[in-house]
Amino acid sequence: MIYDYQSLMVKYKNYANINQKISIECKSGNLIRIKRGLFTDDLDNDKELIANVCYSPSYISFEYALSYYGIIPEYVSTYTSAVYGKKNNKFYSVESASFEYKSIPNSVFFKGITIMKNKKGYSYKIATKEKALCDLLYSKYSVRSLADLKVLLFEDLRINYEELLILDKEFIKEIVPLYHSNTLNTFLKYILKEIK
């Protein structure tokens, strides 16, 4: 479970020195400090939730979501998330877990987000397949030709072609203009003309 400082104040209200109790719990490994004022007692099962609350508003996207959906073959250990209104990418490391945050345009941020449940039944936000792929293409180098796009998709990113066939093209048509990205404009042309 994830705790902020206020919830720990309630949890440890019967202790004379709450800050000392929190410090003892962290030293013993019963609590893990994520960042200032944010803790977990179960890092292994809380990673998706941590990804959502460590730097917010955010949702899991990019490589991690595409790996989760089986669109790219590689296992991705870093929890990659999308944020908006931030100038720089952000990276957090908590013991064995890594969390990376990349900015996307405000206009598209709230579209294509779905709710999943982790093993403990807690809800977290993750991009749909289409949104995760568009977020990732937005974050990559600019391409304008279909030939260069195919290199990016199938050689650099190793996208599963069969998965492209079942993406929601109408949703992609809706969100691509919101990114103002040459790469995504080229991607839209590709899926509309070449993928049947």
Secondary structure, DSSP 8 states (H G I E B T S, - for coil): -EEEHHHHHHHTTTSS-HHHHHHHHHHHTSSEEEETTEEES-HHHHHHHHHHHSSSS-EE-HHHHHHHHTSSSS---EEEEEEES-SS-EEEEETTEEEEEEEE-HHHHTSSEEEEE-TTS-EEEEE-HHHHHHHHHHHS----SHHHHHIIIIIIS---HHHHHTS-HHHHHHHHHHH--HHHHHHHHHHHHT--
